[in-house]
Amino acid sequence: MSISDSAAVAAAYGSVSAVTFVAAASFLESQKMQFGGHMVAVMALMESPAIVMGVILMMKYGKTESAGKDIKSIVKHSFTNGSVLMILGSLIIGLIADTKQAEGIKPFTTDIFKGFLAIFLLEMGMVTTKRFSAFRKYGLFAILFAMLIPAVNGSAVAAISGLFLSDAGNRFILAVLAASASYIAVPAAMRIAAPEADPGLYIPMALGVTFPFNITAGMPLYYFIIKSL
């Protein structure tokens, strides 16, 4: 893959999927298991580091104006990227705001959110379809990557999370987050940070392969590992 495509794929698979998180919560509910409410914050905190790392890798090894600069300037530029600033800023706002303040902007952040999300996903789907040749170009490699990497990540976290977490529900959620790939936050960020990266590659991988894999095979696998250990 090209440097920009590799960085975008790395960011997508380093970040997390909120929809997969919801599916994991439903899975636990069907198993009559609970998980801590703080895991929602864990999910939010796991989004931006991968985007930052993707930008760092692209700037470090890509043929851009920033290529060749020292790592300090690259990291600074990565954290001050517009998309990353918006994600980090939203976390800070959520941390200092209370429930009453959140109610004041509920029509914008909650009621209208699903509509905006649907429009965004529709537009991203149209862009992806027009450039689907990138996914076909990598063929079997992209498909295997989109299944094996989540399986390895999720299984590893399911196994080692017992060293620092005792609750099986929290371990399961963390494993699913580690196995998931972002197809909302990362595409939005990469359109700004890496417009040359082809969404026809990393979105079909995350949404068309990894998401159904985690739903059908991944979650039972991670659950089995946690119960076995």
Secondary structure, DSSP 8 states (H G I E B T S, - for coil): --HHHHHHHHHHHHS--HHHHHHHHHHHHHTT----TTHHHHHHHTTHHHHHHHHHHHHHHSSSTTTTS-HHHHHHHHHTSHHHHHHHHHHHHHHH--HHHHHHTHIIIIITHHHHHHHHHHHHHHHHHHTTHHHHHHHHHHHHHHHHHHHHHHHHHHHHGGGT---HHHHHHHHHHHH---SSHHHHHHHHH-TTS-HHHHHIIIIIIIHHHIIIIIHHHHHHHHHH-
